Amino acid sequence: MDTTEDSALPRFVELAWGLNEVGRRGPKRGLTLAEILDAAIELADEDGVAALSMARVAKRLGFTTMSLYRYVESKDELLELIADRVIGTPPEIPSDLPWRTGLEVWARAEYDALMRHRWWLRLPISGAPLGPNNMAWLETALGCLAPTPLPEALKVQVALNVSVHVIGRARFTADLVVDAESDNYAAILPRLIDPVRFPALTAALAGDAFAADDVDWEDADFRFALGLLLDGVERIVSCYESGSAAEDAGSDN
């Protein structure tokens, strides 16, 4: 792999970071890349990303489709650009917050950002995100972990795995059928399961595991699963703080 400074960046990365000027020979009333991306996001919010096209974006802006190609070369490039733009900037995490609290705030903000634009969850993941907003989110997560004694590589692993968890939970929640949740689920299952064949599930139903009226299942599930993940991270941090992780690493050599 060529890692020299002369390596060519993908065009969408140059556009996202403002390293490639576009539209110089555009129509008389010039467009900006930001206007194109915002129009595309509006259309995706309205009708889903599957219905998004260069022609529809051009029509929304009052331009011809060909004029858009002076700025964005293809729909694939457009999707790469809006995938970064739509998540916006990360939350500001106070530097005096404990690392775990900061990551919890960060994870919740990412989840909320994705759920505001659920079509994002339908986009293919073709590689590591390289846009400026994604980098800002990663920077914020690493900032939360900065006070910990974790090695830098492990901090990156933690940040990426928390993000993967958030994306997975958002995908799961977005795909849930509302009518199959909580009370409805509890009403249907007794008609389907045999207590002899499913004794543990029968016990869960008898204990009202699926029928808590006062539980916000989406929020409770998110916090519960995130808590389990961060419990594991906290254990690793404690090991490094006590020096046991370094001792274990040394004994392996």
C-alpha positions in Angstrom: 0.0 0.0 0.0 1.3 3.4 -0.9 1.4 5.6 2.2 3.4 8.5 0.8 2.1 12.0 0.9 1.8 11.9 -2.8 -0.8 9.2 -2.7 -4.0 10.3 -4.4 -7.0 10.7 -2.1 -10.4 9.5 -3.2 -12.3 12.4 -4.9 -15.1 12.3 -2.4 -12.6 12.7 0.5 -11.1 15.8 -1.2 -14.6 17.2 -1.7 -15.6 16.5 1.9 -12.5 18.2 3.3 -12.7 21.1 0.9 -9.5 20.1 -0.9 -11.0 20.1 -4.4 -12.7 23.2 -5.8 -15.8 22.3 -7.8 -18.3 24.1 -10.0 -16.0 26.8 -11.4 -17.7 26.4 -14.8 -21.1 26.0 -13.5 -24.3 27.8 -14.5 -24.7 31.5 -14.1 -26.4 31.2 -10.7 -23.7 29.1 -9.1 -24.4 26.2 -6.8 -22.3 25.2 -3.8 -21.5 21.6 -2.8 -23.2 22.3 0.6 -26.5 23.2 -1.2 -26.4 20.0 -3.2 -25.7 17.8 -0.2 -28.4 19.5 1.9 -31.0 19.1 -0.9 -30.0 15.4 -1.1 -30.4 14.9 2.6 -33.8 16.6 2.6 -35.0 14.2 -0.2 -33.6 11.2 1.6 -35.4 12.3 4.8 -38.7 12.7 2.9 -38.6 9.6 0.7 -35.7 7.3 1.7 -32.3 7.0 0.3 -33.5 4.4 -2.3 -35.5 7.1 -4.0 -32.6 9.5 -4.2 -31.2 10.4 -7.6 -29.1 13.1 -9.2 -32.1 14.1 -11.3 -34.3 14.6 -8.2 -31.6 16.6 -6.4 -31.2 18.8 -9.5 -35.0 19.4 -9.7 -35.2 20.3 -6.1 -32.5 22.9 -6.7 -33.9 24.2 -10.0 -31.0 23.0 -12.1 -30.4 20.5 -14.8 -29.0 17.1 -13.9 -26.0 17.7 -16.1 -25.2 20.9 -14.1 -24.9 18.8 -10.9 -22.2 16.6 -12.5 -19.9 19.6 -12.5 -19.9 19.3 -8.7 -20.6 15.6 -7.9 -19.6 13.0 -10.4 -22.0 10.2 -9.5 -24.7 9.1 -7.1 -22.2 6.9 -5.3 -20.0 10.0 -4.7 -23.1 11.9 -3.5 -24.0 9.1 -1.0 -20.4 9.1 0.4 -20.6 12.8 0.9 -24.1 12.9 2.6 -23.2 10.0 4.8 -20.7 12.2 6.5 -22.6 15.5 6.3 -25.8 14.2 7.8 -24.3 13.0 11.1 -23.3 16.6 11.8 -20.8 17.5 14.5 -20.3 15.6 17.8 -21.5 16.9 21.2 -19.1 19.0 23.3 -18.0 16.8 26.2 -16.8 18.7 29.2 -13.2 17.8 30.0 -14.0 17.3 33.7 -16.5 14.5 33.0 -15.3 10.9 33.9 -14.3 9.0 30.8 -17.2 6.6 31.1 -19.8 9.4 31.5 -18.4 11.2 28.5 -18.6 8.0 26.3 -22.2 7.5 27.4 -23.1 11.0 26.3 -21.1 10.5 23.1 -22.8 7.2 22.3 -26.3 8.5 23.0 -25.7 11.5 20.8 -24.5 9.3 17.9 -27.5 7.1 18.3 -29.9 10.0 18.3 -28.2 11.5 15.2 -28.6 8.2 13.3 -32.2 7.7 14.4 -33.1 11.2 13.1 -32.0 10.1 9.6 -32.8 6.4 9.6 -32.0 6.0 5.9 -28.3 6.4 6.9 -28.6 2.9 8.4 -29.4 1.5 4.9 -26.2 2.9 3.3 -23.6 0.3 2.5 -20.4 0.5 4.6 -17.6 0.2 2.0 -14.7 1.2 4.2 -13.5 3.2 7.2 -15.2 6.6 7.3 -12.9 9.4 6.2 -15.1 12.5 6.2 -14.5 15.5 8.5 -17.6 14.9 10.7 -16.7 11.3 11.3 -13.2 12.3 12.2 -14.6 14.9 14.6 -16.8 12.2 16.3 -13.7 9.9 16.6 -11.7 12.8 18.0 -14.3 13.4 20.7 -14.5 9.8 21.7 -10.7 9.6 22.0 -10.8 12.8 24.0 -13.1 11.1 26.5 -10.6 8.3 26.8 -7.5 10.5 27.0 -7.3 10.6 30.8 -7.2 6.8 31.0 -3.9 4.8 30.9 -5.0 2.7 27.9 -2.5 2.5 25.1 -3.5 4.7 22.1 -4.3 1.7 19.9 -6.7 0.3 22.6 -8.4 3.7 22.9 -9.1 3.6 19.2 -10.4 0.1 19.5 -12.7 1.1 22.3 -14.1 4.1 20.4 -14.7 2.2 17.2 -16.4 -0.7 19.1 -18.7 1.6 20.9 -19.6 3.2 17.6 -20.2 -0.2 16.0 -22.4 -1.1 18.9 -24.4 2.2 18.5 -24.9 1.6 14.8 -26.0 -2.0 15.4 -28.5 -1.0 18.1 -29.8 1.7 15.8 -30.2 -0.7 12.9 -32.0 -3.2 15.2 -34.4 -0.5 16.6 -35.1 0.9 13.1 -36.1 -2.5 11.9 -38.4 -3.4 14.8 -42.1 -3.6 14.0 -43.9 -1.5 16.6 -46.8 -3.8 16.9 -44.5 -6.7 17.9 -43.1 -5.0 21.0 -43.8 -5.2 24.7 -47.5 -5.8 25.6 -48.4 -7.0 22.1 -45.5 -9.5 22.3 -46.6 -10.7 25.7 -50.1 -11.2 24.5 -49.0 -13.2 21.4 -46.4 -15.6 22.9 -48.7 -17.5 25.3 -50.7 -18.5 22.3 -47.7 -20.0 20.6 -45.4 -21.6 23.1 -45.6 -24.9 24.9 -44.6 -24.5 28.6 -43.0 -28.0 28.5 -40.9 -27.2 25.5 -40.2 -23.6 26.5 -40.0 -23.5 30.3 -37.6 -20.6 30.6 -39.6 -18.4 28.2 -42.8 -19.4 30.1 -41.1 -18.3 33.3 -40.1 -15.0 31.7 -43.7 -14.4 30.6 -45.0 -15.3 34.1 -42.6 -12.7 35.5 -43.9 -10.0 33.2 -40.6 -9.7 31.4 -42.3 -8.4 28.3 -45.2 -6.4 29.8 -43.8 -3.5 31.8 -46.0 -0.6 31.0 -43.7 2.0 32.5 -40.6 0.9 30.6 -39.3 2.7 27.5 -37.9 -0.4 25.9 -35.9 1.4 23.2 -34.1 3.5 25.8 -33.8 0.8 28.4 -32.3 -1.7 25.9 -29.9 0.9 24.6 -28.7 1.9 28.1 -28.5 -1.8 29.3 -26.4 -3.0 26.4 -24.1 0.0 26.4 -23.6 -0.4 30.1 -22.5 -4.0 29.6 -20.0 -2.9 27.0 -18.6 -0.1 29.1 -18.4 -2.4 32.2 -15.9 -4.4 30.2 -14.0 -1.3 29.2 -13.9 -0.2 32.8 -12.4 -3.5 33.8 -9.6 -3.1 31.3 -9.0 0.5 32.4 -8.8 -0.7 36.0 -6.2 -3.3 35.0 -4.0 -0.7 33.4 -4.4 1.6 36.4 -3.3 -1.1 38.7 -0.5 -2.2 36.4 -1.7 -5.7 36.1 -2.3 -5.3 32.3 1.3 -4.3 31.8 2.5 -7.2 33.9 0.4 -9.6 31.9 1.7 -8.2 28.7 5.3 -8.6 30.0 4.7 -12.2 31.0 3.7 -13.0 27.5 7.0 -12.0 26.0 
